[in-house]
Amino acid sequence: MVIQLSKQVDEQIRQHGVDDFPFECCGVLLGKVTPDNRQVGRIKRLDNVHEDGHERRFLIAPDQMFQLEKEARSNGDSIIGFYHSHPNHPAKPSEYDREWAWPWYSYIILSVMEGEPSEMTSWTLDEDRQSYTAEVIEVAD
């Protein structure tokens, strides 16, 4: 699967990672899904409400998810997935990420090294919830 981002969305995700460094940032990917790709039209920054370990964990509050679902429907969008940063860590899903992820959604991970955005990857959790499949990220003008 290919996930398409505009240059603006790519820059917004990277800036969010920098802004929240040394903590993990998190947000939602909103847009359209076609048989061939996922098109991220916009993102929405979310608060990381994880009670401990903000440097290595993120959590989105259930009430935020409920609001996001309503907002996406009213705008004709779909929640395509989520993004978060890995401060001073590679852009690969952790075991914690796998335990909390849901199949079908895209999960963009941004590595932020010493406060600078680095590699960005995208993944979908396989139906058996045991492993991820990498997605191709296409950034267009």
Sequence and secondary structure as in RCSB ss.txt:
>XXXX:A:sequence
MVIQLSKQVDEQIRQHGVDDFPFECCGVLLGKVTPDNRQVGRIKRLDNVHEDGHERRFLIAPDQMFQLEKEARSN
GDSIIGFYHSHPNHPAKPSEYDREWAWPWYSYIILSVMEGEPSEMTSWTLDEDRQSYTAEVIEVAD
>XXXX:A:secstr
 EEEEEHHHHHHHHHHHHHHTTS  EEEEEEEE SSEEEEEEEEEE    SS TTT     HHHHHHHHHHHHHH
T EEEEEEEEEETS SS  HHHHHH  BTSEEEEEEEETTEEEEEEEEEE TTSS EEEEEEEEE 
